[in-house]
């Protein structure tokens, strides 16, 4: 009889541990998915500003069509990568693809702003200044949202990797999440926006 009671207690403790671990991992996974949703909002704002920026610049940069087309192409790739990552923020390949696409977009935006510096009329254009300020503000928001996402991913990954939770995580299919990191140091910096 005592052996049966001990066995039942052990089974109940094991079940409680598995249920508790599962619930904690689900909670942490939902937190990083929510954190990604905040990045998604800011990236959408950024992507919506870029066509307006290009339209304003078109009138002044008639001979720089290649750069303007590169900005639009990079924006379209970033939008596609954003949609793929938003569909499943736990997909490491999608997050890596988004980071790469956003890095490439930042690079071509940097080229656009470098060109804009060479055109005094474009620098003085009120619409260009306003759009540039909005883009700079959005870049800051993206950086804050990315930091919150990476913090949530790190908390989740740590929780799923510690013993004995790692056993439950592996049994129940909790895969590691990918940090949203920009790999190239030149892509880490937000595009420099200065029309003063």
Phi, psi and omega in degrees: 000317180295322179297321178294318179296316179298316180299314180297318179296317179297316179297318179295319178295318178297316178297318179297318179297314181297315180295316179297317179296316179301311181298320179294317180295320177297316179300313181293323177296318179294327177296315181288331175293321176295319178298323177294324179301326178291322175297316182304317180298314182290322178294322178297319178298315179299313182295329178288331180285329189298315178300323177295319178298316180295319180298318178295318183289333183306317183297330183263332186252050184300328182270004183245036183303322182300318179294317180297319178293325178294322178296314180295318179297316179295322178297316180296320177295320179294321178297316179297317179294324178297316180296319179295318180289324180293329179294327178205088180298347178276352180280110185296323180294321180294320179292318177298318178298320178295315179300317179295316180294319179292324176296317178296320178297317177300322179296314181287330174295322177300319177296319179298315181290329176294319176295318182300327178299330183280352181245099184302323180294322178292318178301324183276347183297126184297319179297319180296319179296314181296314179296322179294320177294318178297320179295318178298318178297318179294322178301319177295318179295320177298317181298317179294318180294321178296321178296318179296319178297312181297324176296316180293321178295317181296320177297315178298309182299320179296315181297322182281344183262346182280148178277137007263004181298330180302328179294314179295317181299316180291321178297322187259008172079029176275103181273159179293153178261156182261132173292152177264093184239142173268125189278322183274133179301328179289334180275345181292328183281140174291151177305135180284122182238110182212108178238034180263000000 
